[in-house]
Amino acid sequence: MIDVTGKVVVITGSLRPMTRQDVISFLEDRGAIVQNYVSAQTDILIAGHKQLNLFEPDKRSKKYEATISRIAEGQAITILSEEVFFNMVKKSQL
């Protein structure tokens, strides 16, 4: 599991089957700082449903695009897909 303690996390897109508030609570319970925008402090972007479609870039969210721009400028941001995030949630329940 990725350690999110003290990390600034941003969520974009819908994360099914959890609600956004459930995701925020899960992250905050593990010490993450959840923000609604990508900034110089962002460590992790959780990209939910439909955010990783490389063939339809016009459907990407502003948060996803901002993350890609910041990575291109040298900022270290980890992008977690919905699937990777939910695997992390499942493992934490064991």
GROMACS elastic network, one bead per residue, 0.5 to 0.9 nm:
[ bonds ]
;  ai    aj funct       b0    kb
    1     4     6  0.89043   500
    1    87     6  0.86334   500
    1    88     6  0.55210   500
    1    89     6  0.84513   500
    1    91     6  0.73025   500
    1    92     6  0.75083   500
    2    88     6  0.74612   500
    3     6     6  0.86809   500
    3     7     6  0.81422   500
    3    30     6  0.81190   500
    3    31     6  0.88562   500
    3    32     6  0.87968   500
    4     7     6  0.50998   500
    4     8     6  0.79153   500
    4     9     6  0.79887   500
    4    27     6  0.71844   500
    4    28     6  0.87362   500
    4    30     6  0.65123   500
    4    31     6  0.63342   500
    4    32     6  0.51759   500
    4    33     6  0.84203   500
    4    43     6  0.89527   500
    4    44     6  0.84839   500
    5     8     6  0.87412   500
    5    27     6  0.85701   500
    5    28     6  0.84807   500
    5    30     6  0.59412   500
    5    32     6  0.50065   500
    5    33     6  0.80843   500
    6    30     6  0.87913   500
    6    31     6  0.56733   500
    6    32     6  0.51814   500
    6    33     6  0.63953   500
    7    31     6  0.76125   500
    7    32     6  0.51164   500
    7    33     6  0.59527   500
    7    34     6  0.83106   500
    7    41     6  0.84911   500
    7    42     6  0.75217   500
    7    43     6  0.58180   500
    7    44     6  0.72849   500
    8    32     6  0.60892   500
    8    34     6  0.58036   500
    8    35     6  0.68295   500
    8    41     6  0.63745   500
    8    43     6  0.52136   500
    8    44     6  0.64510   500
    8    45     6  0.87290   500
    9    27     6  0.82135   500
    9    32     6  0.66220   500
    9    33     6  0.60167   500
    9    35     6  0.61698   500
    9    36     6  0.85996   500
    9    38     6  0.85843   500
    9    42     6  0.60958   500
    9    43     6  0.60605   500
    9    45     6  0.58176   500
    9    46     6  0.73621   500
   10    33     6  0.86344   500
   10    34     6  0.58478   500
   10    35     6  0.52986   500
   10    36     6  0.59329   500
   10    37     6  0.63865   500
   10    38     6  0.65395   500
   10    42     6  0.70621   500
   10    43     6  0.82551   500
   10    44     6  0.63533   500
   10    46     6  0.62511   500
   10    47     6  0.86086   500
   10    63     6  0.80646   500
   11    14     6  0.84642   500
   11    15     6  0.87245   500
   11    20     6  0.82274   500
   11    23     6  0.87148   500
   11    24     6  0.85855   500
   11    34     6  0.79267   500
   11    35     6  0.78464   500
   11    36     6  0.71141   500
   11    37     6  0.84336   500
   11    44     6  0.85400   500
   11    45     6  0.58199   500
   11    47     6  0.62680   500
   11    48     6  0.73357   500
   11    63     6  0.81842   500
   12    15     6  0.84097   500
   12    36     6  0.85439   500
   12    45     6  0.73514   500
   12    46     6  0.62530   500
   12    47     6  0.51837   500
   12    48     6  0.57744   500
   12    49     6  0.84722   500
   12    51     6  0.75342   500
   12    61     6  0.69756   500
   12    62     6  0.86489   500
   12    63     6  0.63969   500
   12    64     6  0.70204   500
   13    46     6  0.83691   500
   13    47     6  0.61168   500
   13    49     6  0.55330   500
   13    50     6  0.70706   500
   13    51     6  0.63829   500
   13    60     6  0.89130   500
   13    61     6  0.73832   500
   14    17     6  0.87547   500
   14    18     6  0.86029   500
   14    19     6  0.79187   500
   14    20     6  0.72943   500
   14    47     6  0.81994   500
   14    49     6  0.52624   500
   14    50     6  0.82317   500
   14    51     6  0.89661   500
   14    82     6  0.86662   500
   15    18     6  0.58687   500
   15    19     6  0.67284   500
   15    20     6  0.68484   500
   15    23     6  0.80104   500
   15    46     6  0.88333   500
   15    47     6  0.81381   500
   15    49     6  0.60458   500
   15    82     6  0.62813   500
   15    86     6  0.87712   500
   16    19     6  0.69700   500
   16    20     6  0.88570   500
   16    48     6  0.79018   500
   16    49     6  0.74169   500
   16    82     6  0.80944   500
   18    21     6  0.80732   500
   18    22     6  0.59681   500
   18    23     6  0.64883   500
   19    22     6  0.51232   500
   19    23     6  0.63897   500
   19    24     6  0.86961   500
   20    23     6  0.50957   500
   20    24     6  0.61833   500
   20    25     6  0.86111   500
   21    25     6  0.60528   500
   21    26     6  0.84931   500
   22    25     6  0.50945   500
   22    26     6  0.60684   500
   22    27     6  0.86158   500
   23    26     6  0.50746   500
   23    27     6  0.62150   500
   23    28     6  0.85725   500
   24    27     6  0.51835   500
   24    28     6  0.60054   500
   24    29     6  0.84116   500
   24    32     6  0.87150   500
   24    33     6  0.89374   500
   24    34     6  0.66484   500
   25    28     6  0.51107   500
   25    29     6  0.58830   500
   25    30     6  0.85831   500
   26    29     6  0.52882   500
   26    30     6  0.66284   500
   26    32     6  0.88713   500
   26    89     6  0.81689   500
   27    30     6  0.52330   500
   27    31     6  0.65706   500
   27    32     6  0.52875   500
   27    33     6  0.76621   500
   27    34     6  0.74228   500
   28    33     6  0.63104   500
   28    34     6  0.70605   500
   29    32     6  0.73844   500
   35    38     6  0.75536   500
   35    39     6  0.89229   500
   35    42     6  0.82889   500
   36    63     6  0.87254   500
   37    42     6  0.84299   500
   37    63     6  0.65664   500
   37    66     6  0.89769   500
   38    41     6  0.78017   500
   38    42     6  0.58375   500
   38    45     6  0.81826   500
   38    63     6  0.60301   500
   38    64     6  0.84747   500
   38    66     6  0.65161   500
   38    67     6  0.65567   500
   38    70     6  0.88226   500
   39    42     6  0.53144   500
   39    66     6  0.84944   500
   39    67     6  0.84947   500
   39    70     6  0.85169   500
   40    43     6  0.85463   500
   40    70     6  0.80127   500
   40    75     6  0.75452   500
   42    45     6  0.75630   500
   42    67     6  0.85668   500
   42    75     6  0.87421   500
   42    76     6  0.84781   500
   42    77     6  0.66100   500
   43    75     6  0.86635   500
   43    76     6  0.67634   500
   43    78     6  0.62704   500
   43    79     6  0.87674   500
   44    76     6  0.86864   500
   44    77     6  0.53138   500
   44    79     6  0.58215   500
   44    80     6  0.71939   500
   45    63     6  0.83246   500
   45    64     6  0.76781   500
   45    67     6  0.74568   500
   45    77     6  0.70127   500
   45    78     6  0.62173   500
   45    80     6  0.61260   500
   45    81     6  0.85049   500
   46    78     6  0.84097   500
   46    79     6  0.59275   500
   46    81     6  0.59660   500
   46    82     6  0.66837   500
   46    85     6  0.71901   500
   47    50     6  0.81134   500
   47    51     6  0.56272   500
   47    52     6  0.70461   500
   47    64     6  0.72598   500
   47    79     6  0.67731   500
   47    80     6  0.60266   500
   47    81     6  0.50625   500
   47    82     6  0.59167   500
   47    85     6  0.89135   500
   48    51     6  0.58424   500
   48    52     6  0.80250   500
   48    80     6  0.85670   500
   48    81     6  0.63066   500
   48    83     6  0.84653   500
   49    52     6  0.77842   500
   49    81     6  0.83826   500
   49    82     6  0.66238   500
   50    53     6  0.60068   500
   50    59     6  0.76756   500
   50    60     6  0.75373   500
   51    54     6  0.85611   500
   51    57     6  0.87418   500
   51    59     6  0.72630   500
   51    60     6  0.52514   500
   51    61     6  0.67190   500
   51    64     6  0.71828   500
   51    81     6  0.83674   500
   52    55     6  0.88427   500
   52    56     6  0.88302   500
   52    57     6  0.84897   500
   52    60     6  0.72616   500
   52    64     6  0.86416   500
   52    81     6  0.75623   500
   53    56     6  0.56047   500
   53    57     6  0.66641   500
   53    59     6  0.77175   500
   53    60     6  0.74491   500
   54    57     6  0.57832   500
   54    60     6  0.86961   500
   55    58     6  0.88842   500
   56    59     6  0.57437   500
   56    60     6  0.75135   500
   57    60     6  0.53969   500
   57    61     6  0.89243   500
   57    65     6  0.89657   500
   58    61     6  0.82530   500
   60    63     6  0.82297   500
   60    64     6  0.62480   500
   60    65     6  0.67360   500
   61    64     6  0.51606   500
   61    65     6  0.62970   500
   61    66     6  0.85764   500
   62    65     6  0.50468   500
   62    66     6  0.59832   500
   62    67     6  0.84995   500
   63    66     6  0.50540   500
   63    67     6  0.61497   500
   63    68     6  0.87090   500
   64    67     6  0.50813   500
   64    68     6  0.63128   500
   64    69     6  0.87131   500
   64    79     6  0.88818   500
   65    68     6  0.51210   500
   65    69     6  0.62398   500
   65    70     6  0.86703   500
   66    69     6  0.50990   500
   66    70     6  0.61836   500
   66    71     6  0.86281   500
   67    70     6  0.51123   500
   67    71     6  0.61258   500
   67    72     6  0.85545   500
   67    75     6  0.87538   500
   67    77     6  0.71995   500
   67    79     6  0.83609   500
   68    71     6  0.51476   500
   68    72     6  0.61923   500
   68    73     6  0.87015   500
   68    77     6  0.87546   500
   69    72     6  0.50749   500
   69    73     6  0.63408   500
   69    74     6  0.88741   500
   69    75     6  0.89004   500
   70    74     6  0.64300   500
   70    75     6  0.54229   500
   70    76     6  0.80424   500
   70    77     6  0.79454   500
   71    74     6  0.50657   500
   71    76     6  0.60501   500
   71    77     6  0.63734   500
   72    75     6  0.73052   500
   80    83     6  0.79842   500
   80    84     6  0.59774   500
   80    85     6  0.61510   500
   81    84     6  0.52553   500
   81    85     6  0.61911   500
   81    86     6  0.86436   500
   82    85     6  0.51493   500
   82    86     6  0.61855   500
   82    87     6  0.86453   500
   83    86     6  0.52480   500
   83    87     6  0.62208   500
   83    88     6  0.86567   500
   84    87     6  0.51271   500
   84    88     6  0.62906   500
   84    89     6  0.87897   500
   85    88     6  0.50329   500
   85    89     6  0.63556   500
   85    90     6  0.87772   500
   86    90     6  0.61086   500
   86    91     6  0.85478   500
   87    90     6  0.50657   500
   87    91     6  0.61727   500
   87    92     6  0.85985   500
   88    91     6  0.52363   500
   88    92     6  0.62554   500
   88    93     6  0.88807   500
   89    92     6  0.51839   500
   89    93     6  0.65720   500
   90    93     6  0.52753   500
   90    94     6  0.69721   500
   91    94     6  0.54767   500
